[in-house]
Each structure stands twice: as structure tokens, then as C-alpha cells.
Amino acid sequence: MPEQSSWLRIYLDANVLISASLSADSQFLDLWRMRQVRPITSAYAVEESRRHLKTDQAMRLQAQLSQMEISGEPGTFLIPNGVVLAEKDRPILAA
């Protein structure tokens, strides 16, 4: 099996994290089961997700996070000038 460093990294935003956490049989959980795929997200998306989940759902989210790479807060300065976004979306794009 190839090293994890060569695996495809897929970014999961808050919408996907929430959808995967809603029930134990969510089809979104297949994203964690894919071979040679490394799910990643940002600390910003994790916090946004937690705000919208009930306790049991938050516990499912935590279990999934243990199998993910979580990036720190990216600098929104990385977004090119001229890109028009709602302020709340800038950290997600920068991640």
C-alpha cells in the first residue's frame, strides 16, 4: 500500500462534517472508508460544525475527527485580490 503522503487529500467543509454526524449510518461516512484517501478539514469548519450539532451528533463528529487531518487557521491573506466572498466564507476558501 502506498505511503499516506501520496494519498489523495479531500477537504471536508462544515456541511459535510455535519451531514456525516447526523446519524450513525450516514452515507457521508463513506468518505472516511475510501482507500488511499485522507480526509482533511480546518479548525474553523470543526467549530462551525460543533455549533450546529446535538450532543450525540457531536460525539460522532469527534470520532470522525480522530481519523482526519485538521489544519490550523489559514491566513485569509492567501486569497487573491479581486475574489469577492462573504466574510464568513473567507476562512473556508483559505483552508
ZIVENJO-V751929 format. One record per residue. N is the residue number from 0. PSI is psi in degrees with one decimal (NA if undefined). D_FIRST is the distance of its C-alpha to the first C-alpha in Angstrom with 1 decimal. Layout:
N,PSI,D_FIRST
N,PSI,D_FIRST
This chain:
0,137.2,0.0
1,155.8,3.8
2,150.1,6.6
3,-26.8,8.7
4,-20.9,11.4
5,-0.2,10.2
6,154.3,10.0
7,127.2,13.3
8,126.7,15.9
9,133.3,18.6
10,127.3,22.0
11,118.1,23.7
12,-179.4,27.5
13,-37.1,30.0
14,-41.5,30.7
15,-42.3,27.2
16,-43.4,27.0
17,-48.1,30.4
18,-38.9,29.6
19,-23.1,26.6
20,-9.9,28.8
21,-35.5,31.8
22,157.9,30.8
23,-17.5,28.3
24,24.9,27.6
25,134.4,27.2
26,-20.5,25.1
27,-22.6,24.0
28,-18.0,21.9
29,-24.6,19.5
30,-29.6,18.4
31,-16.1,16.8
32,-6.1,15.0
33,139.0,13.4
34,139.5,9.7
35,34.0,8.3
36,134.5,12.0
37,105.4,13.8
38,137.7,17.4
39,159.0,20.0
40,-178.0,23.8
41,157.9,26.8
42,-35.5,29.2
43,-46.1,31.8
44,-35.8,30.1
45,-48.6,29.5
46,-40.0,33.2
47,-40.7,34.4
48,-46.4,32.4
49,-34.1,33.9
50,-20.5,37.4
51,6.3,37.1
52,146.8,35.6
53,170.3,37.5
54,-49.6,36.7
55,-34.8,34.5
56,-39.2,32.6
57,-33.0,32.2
58,-39.2,30.7
59,-40.9,28.0
60,-46.2,27.4
61,-39.7,27.0
62,-39.7,24.4
63,-35.8,22.3
64,-29.5,22.9
65,-13.3,21.3
66,20.3,17.9
67,161.9,18.7
68,130.2,19.4
69,118.0,23.2
70,154.6,24.9
71,-172.9,28.4
72,117.6,31.3
73,155.1,31.1
74,124.1,34.2
75,-7.4,35.8
76,-15.7,37.3
77,-16.2,34.2
78,126.1,35.4
79,147.7,37.4
80,146.5,41.2
81,-14.0,42.4
82,118.9,39.7
83,118.5,41.7
84,152.0,40.1
85,142.6,41.4
86,-37.4,41.2
87,-20.2,39.0
88,-13.2,36.3
89,-43.2,36.1
90,-32.5,33.8
91,-45.7,31.3
92,-40.1,31.3
93,-29.7,31.1
94,NA,28.0
